[in-house]
């Protein structure tokens, strides 16, 4: 008797689950298409003349070059502040990171003769 009740509950739960999945998949049948002309969030750019585009590109390049110089100066200052041991460690870690990014392991002799980590 007990097993039969358990089986009945299982069948009921299975039936409820099937109904739920059917509703979940088949209710949103109506799909709203996108408009062709579209009300996009970004406004369309106006067509610029060739001279204006060149000027814009020149401004953008100058701005990018300036930002790059600033980043380089910050990096140089950061290096200049460090002591010799830290610079060596930074250099070693940079090399190790580059090797890992290229998916290269350690060289053969380094692997064989290095101390094993537990």
C-alpha positions in Angstrom: 0.0 0.0 0.0 2.8 2.4 1.0 4.7 1.8 -2.2 1.6 2.3 -4.3 1.0 5.7 -2.7 4.6 6.8 -3.3 4.3 5.7 -6.9 1.1 7.6 -7.3 2.7 10.8 -5.9 5.6 10.3 -8.3 3.3 10.0 -11.3 1.3 13.1 -10.3 4.5 15.1 -9.9 5.8 13.9 -13.3 2.5 15.0 -14.9 2.6 18.4 -13.2 6.2 18.9 -14.4 5.2 18.0 -18.0 2.3 20.5 -17.9 4.6 23.2 -16.5 7.3 22.6 -19.2 4.6 22.6 -21.9 3.3 25.9 -20.7 6.8 27.3 -20.4 7.7 26.4 -23.9 4.5 26.9 -25.8 2.9 30.0 -24.3 5.4 32.6 -25.7 4.5 31.7 -29.3 3.9 35.2 -30.4 7.2 36.9 -31.3 7.4 40.6 -31.8 9.7 41.4 -34.8 12.1 44.3 -34.7 11.3 47.4 -36.8 13.3 47.8 -39.9 13.9 51.5 -39.5 14.3 50.8 -35.8 14.1 53.1 -32.8 17.6 52.4 -31.8 19.0 53.8 -28.6 22.0 55.3 -30.4 21.3 58.2 -32.7 22.5 57.7 -36.3 25.7 59.5 -37.2 25.4 62.2 -39.9 27.4 61.7 -43.0 30.5 63.9 -42.7 32.5 65.2 -45.5 35.9 63.7 -46.2 37.7 66.7 -44.7 35.7 66.6 -41.5 36.3 62.8 -41.2 40.1 63.4 -41.6 40.0 66.1 -38.9 38.1 63.9 -36.5 40.5 61.1 -37.1 43.5 63.4 -36.5 41.9 64.6 -33.2 41.3 61.0 -32.2 44.8 59.9 -33.0 46.3 62.9 -31.1 44.1 62.1 -28.1 45.0 58.4 -28.2 48.7 59.3 -28.5 48.4 61.6 -25.5 46.7 59.0 -23.4 49.3 56.4 -24.3 52.1 58.9 -23.2 50.3 59.4 -19.9 50.0 55.6 -19.3 53.6 55.2 -20.1 54.7 58.0 -17.7 52.7 56.4 -14.9 54.3 53.0 -15.6 57.7 54.6 -15.7 57.1 56.4 -12.4 55.9 53.2 -10.8 59.1 51.4 -11.8 61.3 54.2 -10.7 59.8 54.1 -7.2 60.6 50.4 -6.6 63.9 49.1 -5.1 66.3 46.8 -6.9 64.9 43.5 -5.5 61.3 44.4 -6.4 62.3 45.4 -9.9 64.0 42.0 -10.3 60.9 40.2 -9.0 58.7 42.2 -11.3 60.8 41.4 -14.3 60.9 37.7 -13.4 57.1 37.6 -12.8 56.5 39.4 -16.1 58.6 36.8 -18.0 56.7 34.0 -16.2 53.4 35.6 -17.1 54.3 35.9 -20.7 55.3 32.3 -20.9 52.0 31.2 -19.3 50.1 33.4 -21.7 51.8 31.8 -24.7 51.0 28.4 -23.1 54.6 27.4 -22.8 55.8 25.4 -19.8 59.2 25.8 -18.1 62.2 24.6 -20.1 63.2 21.0 -19.8 66.3 21.5 -17.5 64.5 23.9 -15.2 61.7 21.3 -14.8 64.1 18.5 -14.0 66.5 20.3 -11.7 64.0 22.6 -9.8 62.9 21.8 -6.3 59.6 20.1 -6.1 56.7 21.9 -4.4 54.6 19.9 -2.0 
